[in-house]
Amino acid sequence: MKNIMYKTSGTCSQFVELEADENNVVTRAVVIGGCNGNLQGICKLIIGMRLDEVKAKLGGIRCGGRPTSCPDQIAKAAAELEKQ
């Protein structure tokens, strides 16, 4: 089991906590800060997904005029966790 507490940047959320098993499948996902209901839903949806799938589906999503978003930050956290 591996995990990461990822400090977000450019979003309302502050941290993304991800945990994955030895096959890089997400077993736990929590976002601290941000739009609580939406982020709880996203976290539930990515549990059971592989880290590369999370990156592919959520990476590059923007929030308004910002160059990033909470989902994009989750993808960045997944990328960092995948490196471990």
N, CA, C and O atoms as a GROMACS GRO file, in nm:
protein
  336
    1MET      N    1   0.084  -0.117   0.000
    1MET     CA    2   0.000   0.000   0.000
    1MET      C    3   0.089   0.124   0.000
    1MET      O    4   0.187   0.131   0.074
    2LYS      N    5   0.054   0.220  -0.082
    2LYS     CA    6   0.129   0.346  -0.083
    2LYS      C    7   0.030   0.460  -0.076
    2LYS      O    8  -0.085   0.447  -0.119
    3ASN      N    9   0.076   0.574  -0.021
    3ASN     CA   10  -0.014   0.687  -0.009
    3ASN      C   11   0.063   0.817  -0.024
    3ASN      O   12   0.186   0.822  -0.016
    4ILE      N   13  -0.015   0.923  -0.046
    4ILE     CA   14   0.043   1.056  -0.061
    4ILE      C   15  -0.054   1.159  -0.003
    4ILE      O   16  -0.176   1.146  -0.014
    5MET      N   17   0.003   1.261   0.058
    5MET     CA   18  -0.072   1.380   0.099
    5MET      C   19  -0.017   1.490   0.010
    5MET      O   20   0.090   1.544   0.036
    6TYR      N   21  -0.090   1.524  -0.094
    6TYR     CA   22  -0.045   1.616  -0.198
    6TYR      C   23  -0.098   1.756  -0.170
    6TYR      O   24  -0.219   1.775  -0.155
    7LYS      N   25  -0.009   1.854  -0.162
    7LYS     CA   26  -0.045   1.994  -0.142
    7LYS      C   27  -0.089   2.051  -0.277
    7LYS      O   28  -0.010   2.056  -0.371
    8THR      N   29  -0.214   2.095  -0.284
    8THR     CA   30  -0.266   2.148  -0.410
    8THR      C   31  -0.216   2.290  -0.434
    8THR      O   32  -0.166   2.357  -0.344
    9SER      N   33  -0.233   2.335  -0.558
    9SER     CA   34  -0.190   2.469  -0.596
    9SER      C   35  -0.290   2.526  -0.695
    9SER      O   36  -0.328   2.459  -0.792
   10GLY      N   37  -0.334   2.651  -0.672
   10GLY     CA   38  -0.422   2.719  -0.766
   10GLY      C   39  -0.568   2.682  -0.755
   10GLY      O   40  -0.646   2.714  -0.845
   11THR      N   41  -0.607   2.615  -0.646
   11THR     CA   42  -0.747   2.574  -0.629
   11THR      C   43  -0.796   2.608  -0.489
   11THR      O   44  -0.718   2.647  -0.402
   12CYS      N   45  -0.925   2.593  -0.468
   12CYS     CA   46  -0.984   2.615  -0.335
   12CYS      C   47  -0.946   2.502  -0.240
   12CYS      O   48  -0.933   2.524  -0.119
   13SER      N   49  -0.927   2.383  -0.293
   13SER     CA   50  -0.886   2.272  -0.208
   13SER      C   51  -0.743   2.294  -0.160
   13SER      O   52  -0.666   2.367  -0.222
   14GLN      N   53  -0.709   2.229  -0.049
   14GLN     CA   54  -0.577   2.247   0.010
   14GLN      C   55  -0.488   2.125  -0.005
   14GLN      O   56  -0.367   2.137  -0.029
   15PHE      N   57  -0.547   2.007   0.009
   15PHE     CA   58  -0.471   1.882   0.001
   15PHE      C   59  -0.554   1.775  -0.066
   15PHE      O   60  -0.677   1.775  -0.060
   16VAL      N   61  -0.484   1.682  -0.132
   16VAL     CA   62  -0.544   1.560  -0.184
   16VAL      C   63  -0.471   1.445  -0.118
   16VAL      O   64  -0.348   1.437  -0.124
   17GLU      N   65  -0.546   1.357  -0.055
   17GLU     CA   66  -0.487   1.237   0.004
   17GLU      C   67  -0.533   1.117  -0.077
   17GLU      O   68  -0.652   1.090  -0.088
   18LEU      N   69  -0.436   1.046  -0.133
   18LEU     CA   70  -0.465   0.926  -0.212
   18LEU      C   71  -0.390   0.807  -0.156
   18LEU      O   72  -0.278   0.820  -0.104
   19GLU      N   73  -0.452   0.691  -0.167
   19GLU     CA   74  -0.390   0.565  -0.129
   19GLU      C   75  -0.415   0.466  -0.242
   19GLU      O   76  -0.524   0.462  -0.298
   20ALA      N   77  -0.313   0.388  -0.276
   20ALA     CA   78  -0.327   0.289  -0.383
   20ALA      C   79  -0.261   0.158  -0.341
   20ALA      O   80  -0.168   0.157  -0.260
   21ASP      N   81  -0.310   0.049  -0.398
   21ASP     CA   82  -0.252  -0.081  -0.367
   21ASP      C   83  -0.132  -0.109  -0.458
   21ASP      O   84  -0.089  -0.022  -0.534
   22GLU      N   85  -0.080  -0.230  -0.449
   22GLU     CA   86   0.041  -0.266  -0.524
   22GLU      C   87   0.018  -0.270  -0.675
   22GLU      O   88   0.114  -0.272  -0.752
   23ASN      N   89  -0.109  -0.271  -0.719
   23ASN     CA   90  -0.142  -0.268  -0.862
   23ASN      C   91  -0.177  -0.128  -0.910
   23ASN      O   92  -0.229  -0.111  -1.020
   24ASN      N   93  -0.148  -0.027  -0.827
   24ASN     CA   94  -0.180   0.113  -0.858
   24ASN      C   95  -0.329   0.140  -0.871
   24ASN      O   96  -0.371   0.226  -0.949
   25VAL      N   97  -0.409   0.067  -0.795
   25VAL     CA   98  -0.554   0.088  -0.791
   25VAL      C   99  -0.586   0.173  -0.668
   25VAL      O  100  -0.542   0.141  -0.557
   26VAL      N  101  -0.661   0.280  -0.688
   26VAL     CA  102  -0.697   0.371  -0.578
   26VAL      C  103  -0.786   0.298  -0.479
   26VAL      O  104  -0.889   0.241  -0.516
   27THR      N  105  -0.746   0.300  -0.351
   27THR     CA  106  -0.824   0.238  -0.245
   27THR      C  107  -0.887   0.341  -0.151
   27THR      O  108  -0.981   0.311  -0.079
   28ARG      N  109  -0.833   0.462  -0.154
   28ARG     CA  110  -0.884   0.570  -0.067
   28ARG      C  111  -0.854   0.703  -0.134
   28ARG      O  112  -0.746   0.722  -0.191
   29ALA      N  113  -0.949   0.796  -0.127
   29ALA     CA  114  -0.930   0.929  -0.184
   29ALA      C  115  -1.008   1.030  -0.100
   29ALA      O  116  -1.127   1.012  -0.074
   30VAL      N  117  -0.939   1.136  -0.058
   30VAL     CA  118  -1.000   1.243   0.020
   30VAL      C  119  -0.942   1.375  -0.028
   30VAL      O  120  -0.822   1.387  -0.050
   31VAL      N  121  -1.028   1.475  -0.045
   31VAL     CA  122  -0.983   1.610  -0.078
   31VAL      C  123  -1.022   1.700   0.039
   31VAL      O  124  -1.137   1.700   0.083
   32ILE      N  125  -0.926   1.776   0.088
   32ILE     CA  126  -0.950   1.867   0.199
   32ILE      C  127  -0.967   2.008   0.143
   32ILE      O  128  -0.879   2.059   0.074
   33GLY      N  129  -1.080   2.070   0.174
   33GLY     CA  130  -1.113   2.201   0.120
   33GLY      C  131  -1.186   2.186  -0.012
   33GLY      O  132  -1.212   2.074  -0.058
   34GLY      N  133  -1.220   2.295  -0.073
   34GLY     CA  134  -1.289   2.293  -0.201
   34GLY      C  135  -1.439   2.270  -0.186
   34GLY      O  136  -1.494   2.283  -0.077
   35CYS      N  137  -1.504   2.235  -0.295
   35CYS     CA  138  -1.648   2.211  -0.299
   35CYS      C  139  -1.677   2.071  -0.247
   35CYS      O  140  -1.669   1.973  -0.321
   36ASN      N  141  -1.709   2.064  -0.121
   36ASN     CA  142  -1.716   1.938  -0.048
   36ASN      C  143  -1.800   1.830  -0.116
   36ASN      O  144  -1.753   1.718  -0.135
   37GLY      N  145  -1.923   1.862  -0.154
   37GLY     CA  146  -2.010   1.761  -0.213
   37GLY      C  147  -1.956   1.708  -0.345
   37GLY      O  148  -1.953   1.586  -0.367
   38ASN      N  149  -1.914   1.797  -0.433
   38ASN     CA  150  -1.861   1.754  -0.562
   38ASN      C  151  -1.735   1.670  -0.545
   38ASN      O  152  -1.719   1.568  -0.613
   39LEU      N  153  -1.648   1.712  -0.456
   39LEU     CA  154  -1.522   1.640  -0.438
   39LEU      C  155  -1.543   1.506  -0.370
   39LEU      O  156  -1.469   1.411  -0.397
   40GLN      N  157  -1.642   1.496  -0.281
   40GLN     CA  158  -1.674   1.365  -0.223
   40GLN      C  159  -1.719   1.270  -0.333
   40GLN      O  160  -1.681   1.152  -0.334
   41GLY      N  161  -1.800   1.321  -0.424
   41GLY     CA  162  -1.848   1.238  -0.536
   41GLY      C  163  -1.734   1.192  -0.624
   41GLY      O  164  -1.726   1.075  -0.660
   42ILE      N  165  -1.644   1.284  -0.660
   42ILE     CA  166  -1.530   1.248  -0.744
   42ILE      C  167  -1.445   1.143  -0.673
   42ILE      O  168  -1.401   1.046  -0.735
   43CYS      N  169  -1.421   1.162  -0.544
   43CYS     CA  170  -1.339   1.066  -0.469
   43CYS      C  171  -1.401   0.927  -0.470
   43CYS      O  172  -1.330   0.828  -0.487
   44LYS      N  173  -1.532   0.918  -0.452
   44LYS     CA  174  -1.598   0.788  -0.456
   44LYS      C  175  -1.587   0.724  -0.595
   44LYS      O  176  -1.571   0.603  -0.607
   45LEU      N  177  -1.595   0.807  -0.698
   45LEU     CA  178  -1.587   0.755  -0.835
   45LEU      C  179  -1.450   0.700  -0.870
   45LEU      O  180  -1.439   0.604  -0.947
   46ILE      N  181  -1.343   0.760  -0.815
   46ILE     CA  182  -1.210   0.714  -0.855
   46ILE      C  183  -1.161   0.594  -0.774
   46ILE      O  184  -1.062   0.531  -0.811
   47ILE      N  185  -1.228   0.562  -0.663
   47ILE     CA  186  -1.190   0.442  -0.588
   47ILE      C  187  -1.216   0.321  -0.677
   47ILE      O  188  -1.326   0.304  -0.730
   48GLY      N  189  -1.115   0.238  -0.691
   48GLY     CA  190  -1.122   0.122  -0.780
   48GLY      C  191  -1.061   0.147  -0.917
   48GLY      O  192  -1.043   0.053  -0.995
   49MET      N  193  -1.028   0.272  -0.946
   49MET     CA  194  -0.963   0.306  -1.074
   49MET      C  195  -0.812   0.298  -1.059
   49MET      O  196  -0.757   0.320  -0.951
   50ARG      N  197  -0.745   0.267  -1.169
   50ARG     CA  198  -0.599   0.270  -1.170
   50ARG      C  199  -0.553   0.416  -1.175
   50ARG      O  200  -0.623   0.502  -1.228
   51LEU      N  201  -0.435   0.441  -1.120
   51LEU     CA  202  -0.381   0.577  -1.116
   51LEU      C  203  -0.369   0.636  -1.256
   51LEU      O  204  -0.395   0.755  -1.275
   52ASP      N  205  -0.329   0.556  -1.355
   52ASP     CA  206  -0.316   0.609  -1.491
   52ASP      C  207  -0.452   0.648  -1.549
   52ASP      O  208  -0.460   0.741  -1.630
   53GLU      N  209  -0.559   0.578  -1.509
   53GLU     CA  210  -0.693   0.615  -1.553
   53GLU      C  211  -0.737   0.748  -1.489
   53GLU      O  212  -0.797   0.832  -1.555
   54VAL      N  213  -0.706   0.766  -1.361
   54VAL     CA  214  -0.738   0.890  -1.292
   54VAL      C  215  -0.669   1.006  -1.362
   54VAL      O  216  -0.732   1.110  -1.388
   55LYS      N  217  -0.541   0.990  -1.394
   55LYS     CA  218  -0.466   1.096  -1.464
   55LYS      C  219  -0.530   1.128  -1.599
   55LYS      O  220  -0.546   1.244  -1.634
   56ALA      N  221  -0.566   1.024  -1.674
   56ALA     CA  222  -0.621   1.043  -1.808
   56ALA      C  223  -0.758   1.112  -1.805
   56ALA      O  224  -0.786   1.196  -1.890
   57LYS      N  225  -0.841   1.076  -1.709
   57LYS     CA  226  -0.977   1.131  -1.704
   57LYS      C  227  -0.984   1.269  -1.642
   57LYS      O  228  -1.066   1.351  -1.684
   58LEU      N  229  -0.900   1.297  -1.542
   58LEU     CA  230  -0.913   1.423  -1.468
   58LEU      C  231  -0.807   1.527  -1.503
   58LEU      O  232  -0.826   1.646  -1.478
   59GLY      N  233  -0.697   1.484  -1.562
   59GLY     CA  234  -0.589   1.576  -1.595
   59GLY      C  235  -0.631   1.678  -1.700
   59GLY      O  236  -0.696   1.644  -1.799
   60GLY      N  237  -0.594   1.803  -1.677
   60GLY     CA  238  -0.620   1.908  -1.775
   60GLY      C  239  -0.753   1.979  -1.759
   60GLY      O  240  -0.780   2.075  -1.832
   61ILE      N  241  -0.837   1.935  -1.666
   61ILE     CA  242  -0.965   2.004  -1.644
   61ILE      C  243  -0.936   2.139  -1.579
   61ILE      O  244  -0.856   2.150  -1.486
   62ARG      N  245  -1.003   2.241  -1.630
   62ARG     CA  246  -0.982   2.377  -1.578
   62ARG      C  247  -1.106   2.422  -1.501
   62ARG      O  248  -1.216   2.371  -1.523
   63CYS      N  249  -1.088   2.516  -1.412
   63CYS     CA  250  -1.199   2.574  -1.334
   63CYS      C  251  -1.208   2.721  -1.369
   63CYS      O  252  -1.123   2.801  -1.329
   64GLY      N  253  -1.311   2.757  -1.444
   64GLY     CA  254  -1.327   2.895  -1.487
   64GLY      C  255  -1.206   2.938  -1.567
   64GLY      O  256  -1.167   2.869  -1.661
   65GLY      N  257  -1.147   3.050  -1.532
   65GLY     CA  258  -1.029   3.100  -1.602
   65GLY      C  259  -0.898   3.047  -1.546
   65GLY      O  260  -0.791   3.082  -1.596
   66ARG      N  261  -0.906   2.964  -1.445
   66ARG     CA  262  -0.783   2.910  -1.384
   66ARG      C  263  -0.722   2.803  -1.474
   66ARG      O  264  -0.793   2.734  -1.546
   67PRO      N  265  -0.591   2.790  -1.470
   67PRO     CA  266  -0.525   2.688  -1.552
   67PRO      C  267  -0.534   2.548  -1.493
   67PRO      O  268  -0.483   2.452  -1.552
   68THR      N  269  -0.598   2.533  -1.377
   68THR     CA  270  -0.610   2.404  -1.311
   68THR      C  271  -0.747   2.396  -1.243
   68THR      O  272  -0.826   2.490  -1.251
   69SER      N  273  -0.773   2.285  -1.176
   69SER     CA  274  -0.899   2.264  -1.104
   69SER      C  275  -0.873   2.159  -0.997
   69SER      O  276  -0.765   2.099  -0.992
   70CYS      N  277  -0.971   2.138  -0.911
   70CYS     CA  278  -0.954   2.032  -0.810
   70CYS      C  279  -0.938   1.895  -0.877
   70CYS      O  280  -0.851   1.818  -0.835
   71PRO      N  281  -1.018   1.860  -0.980
   71PRO     CA  282  -0.994   1.732  -1.047
   71PRO      C  283  -0.854   1.724  -1.108
   71PRO      O  284  -0.790   1.619  -1.102
   72ASP      N  285  -0.806   1.832  -1.167
   72ASP     CA  286  -0.671   1.834  -1.223
   72ASP      C  287  -0.567   1.812  -1.114
   72ASP      O  288  -0.466   1.745  -1.137
   73GLN      N  289  -0.590   1.868  -0.996
   73GLN     CA  290  -0.497   1.849  -0.885
   73GLN      C  291  -0.501   1.705  -0.835
   73GLN      O  292  -0.399   1.652  -0.791
   74ILE      N  293  -0.617   1.641  -0.841
   74ILE     CA  294  -0.626   1.498  -0.808
   74ILE      C  295  -0.542   1.418  -0.907
   74ILE      O  296  -0.472   1.324  -0.868
   75ALA      N  297  -0.548   1.455  -1.034
   75ALA     CA  298  -0.467   1.387  -1.136
   75ALA      C  299  -0.318   1.406  -1.109
   75ALA      O  300  -0.239   1.314  -1.127
   76LYS      N  301  -0.280   1.524  -1.066
   76LYS     CA  302  -0.139   1.551  -1.034
   76LYS      C  303  -0.096   1.468  -0.912
   76LYS      O  304   0.016   1.416  -0.909
   77ALA      N  305  -0.184   1.455  -0.814
   77ALA     CA  306  -0.154   1.371  -0.698
   77ALA      C  307  -0.139   1.226  -0.740
   77ALA      O  308  -0.050   1.156  -0.691
   78ALA      N  309  -0.224   1.180  -0.831
   78ALA     CA  310  -0.215   1.043  -0.882
   78ALA      C  311  -0.083   1.020  -0.954
   78ALA      O  312  -0.022   0.914  -0.940
   79ALA      N  313  -0.038   1.119  -1.030
   79ALA     CA  314   0.090   1.109  -1.100
   79ALA      C  315   0.206   1.096  -1.002
   79ALA      O  316   0.297   1.016  -1.023
   80GLU      N  317   0.201   1.175  -0.895
   80GLU     CA  318   0.307   1.168  -0.794
   80GLU      C  319   0.304   1.034  -0.721
   80GLU      O  320   0.409   0.976  -0.693
   81LEU      N  321   0.186   0.985  -0.690
   81LEU     CA  322   0.174   0.857  -0.620
   81LEU      C  323   0.221   0.743  -0.708
   81LEU      O  324   0.282   0.648  -0.660
   82GLU      N  325   0.194   0.753  -0.837
   82GLU     CA  326   0.235   0.649  -0.932
   82GLU      C  327   0.388   0.637  -0.936
   82GLU      O  328   0.440   0.528  -0.961
   83LYS      N  329   0.460   0.745  -0.911
   83LYS     CA  330   0.607   0.744  -0.912
   83LYS      C  331   0.666   0.668  -0.793
   83LYS      O  332   0.781   0.624  -0.798
   84GLN      N  333   0.588   0.653  -0.687
   84GLN     CA  334   0.640   0.587  -0.565
   84GLN      C  335   0.660   0.438  -0.586
   84GLN      O  336   0.703   0.368  -0.494
   0.00000   0.00000   0.00000
